């Protein structure tokens, strides 16, 4: 889905939420339907706002970022392995019988 379609859907949901809210307050007189339509208006407005401000990136940008992060984590793992080897005690000439 193109980014402009997602942004348009967000604006449309916000407008729908506004209309539902006005309809709920002005025209609905029964208590429970007014509550449910009011909650639906808040939900659609929140989802629309979320879609409107959601960061969108191209698929190639996301893949290149993931590849860079994977390489960084792999290199960090290799460095940690080297640190582990250097911190281990080196071979000593203590006989095994003394270790008991």
C-alpha positions as CSV (number, residue, x, y, z in Angstrom):
1,X,0.0,0.0,0.0
2,X,1.4,3.4,-0.9
3,X,2.2,5.9,1.8
4,X,-0.3,8.4,0.5
5,X,-3.1,5.8,0.7
6,X,-2.2,5.0,4.3
7,X,-2.1,8.8,5.1
8,X,-5.5,9.3,3.4
9,X,-7.0,6.4,5.3
10,X,-5.8,8.0,8.5
11,X,-7.4,11.3,7.7
12,X,-10.6,9.5,6.6
13,X,-10.7,7.6,9.9
14,X,-10.3,10.8,11.9
15,X,-13.1,12.5,10.0
16,X,-15.3,9.4,10.5
17,X,-14.5,9.6,14.2
18,X,-15.5,13.2,14.3
19,X,-18.8,12.5,12.6
20,X,-19.6,9.6,14.8
21,X,-18.9,11.7,17.9
22,X,-21.2,14.5,16.8
23,X,-23.9,12.0,15.8
24,X,-23.5,10.2,19.2
25,X,-23.9,13.4,21.2
26,X,-26.5,15.1,19.1
27,X,-28.9,12.5,17.8
28,X,-28.7,9.3,19.9
29,X,-30.8,9.5,23.0
30,X,-30.5,6.0,24.4
31,X,-27.7,5.5,26.9
32,X,-25.9,2.3,25.7
33,X,-25.9,3.0,21.9
34,X,-24.6,6.5,22.7
35,X,-21.8,5.0,24.8
36,X,-20.9,2.4,22.1
37,X,-20.9,4.9,19.2
38,X,-18.9,7.3,21.3
39,X,-16.3,4.7,22.0
40,X,-16.3,3.7,18.3
41,X,-15.7,7.4,17.4
42,X,-12.7,7.6,19.8
43,X,-11.3,4.3,18.5
44,X,-11.6,5.4,14.9
45,X,-10.1,8.8,15.6
46,X,-7.2,7.2,17.5
47,X,-6.5,4.7,14.7
48,X,-6.7,7.4,12.1
49,X,-4.2,9.5,14.1
50,X,-1.9,6.5,14.5
51,X,-1.9,5.9,10.7
52,X,-1.4,9.6,10.1
53,X,1.8,9.9,12.2
54,X,3.1,6.3,11.6
55,X,6.6,6.5,10.1
56,X,6.7,4.9,6.7
57,X,9.8,3.7,5.0
58,X,10.5,2.0,1.7
59,X,11.1,-1.7,1.7
60,X,14.6,-1.3,0.4
61,X,15.5,1.1,3.2
62,X,14.1,-1.3,5.8
63,X,16.0,-4.3,4.4
64,X,19.3,-2.4,4.2
65,X,18.9,-1.2,7.9
66,X,18.1,-4.8,9.0
67,X,21.2,-6.1,7.1
68,X,23.4,-3.4,8.8
69,X,22.0,-4.3,12.3
70,X,22.5,-8.0,11.7
71,X,26.1,-7.4,10.6
72,X,26.7,-5.2,13.7
73,X,25.3,-7.8,16.1
74,X,27.4,-10.5,14.4
75,X,30.5,-8.4,14.7
76,X,29.7,-7.7,18.4
77,X,29.3,-11.4,19.0
78,X,32.7,-12.1,17.4
79,X,34.3,-9.4,19.6
80,X,32.7,-10.9,22.7
81,X,34.0,-14.3,21.8
82,X,37.6,-12.9,21.4
83,X,37.2,-11.1,24.8
84,X,36.1,-14.3,26.4
85,X,39.2,-16.2,25.1
86,X,41.5,-13.5,26.2
87,X,40.0,-13.5,29.7
88,X,40.3,-17.2,30.2
89,X,43.3,-18.3,32.2
90,X,46.1,-19.6,30.1
91,X,47.5,-23.1,30.4
92,X,49.3,-23.7,33.7
93,X,51.5,-26.6,34.7
94,X,49.5,-27.5,37.8
95,X,49.1,-31.3,38.0
96,X,45.6,-32.6,38.0
97,X,46.1,-34.3,41.4
98,X,46.4,-30.9,43.1
99,X,43.1,-29.7,41.7
100,X,41.0,-32.2,43.8
